[in-house]
Amino acid sequence: MIRRSFARLQVELHAILAANLTPVGIGKAVGMGCFIGALPIYGVHIGVVIVIARMMRLNQAVMYAAANISNPLFAPFLIAAEIQVGQYMRYGDASLVDTSAFAHSFWETLKTAPDLFLSCIYGSVVLGLVIGAVLGPLAWAIAAWRQGRKTQAA
């Protein structure tokens, strides 16, 4: 009974990991994963990735790996860039966020949070599209190159 359950789990896991591993599928999964990873929806990336990957029939593991572009190492830089792009889109000003807003009390600074979050949302869509449009085709090219090398070696 338990062995059958583990065997079925192993088959399901293998199906998830091996689904659509063509160069085009990998490129699409990386592009969409980067887009989703750039969105400021921390904590629900995996759920969104699973739903979108199943709807688009993409590899969930590759897509989730690409969505981890917002990991703790890169997230501060990504969020800062998203806010800057959003500020530019909303106000036409490409200068850095005015740090004088943070020189006030905590409550005064907290009043600017909704504005910065809205800029972050706008900027995340644009930055996510750009990152996905760059890394998706790059992943496709690398996967196609590797597939060509495997074909030549065989």
Secondary structure, 3 states (H helix, E strand, C coil): CHHHHHHHHHHHHHHHHHCCCCHHHHHHHHHHHHHHHHCCCCCCHHHHHHHHHHHHCCCHHHHHHHHHHHCCCCHHHHHHHHHHHHHHHHHCCCCCCCHHHHHCCHHHHHHCHHHHHHHHHHHHHHHHHHHHHHHHHHHHHHHHHHHHHHHHHC
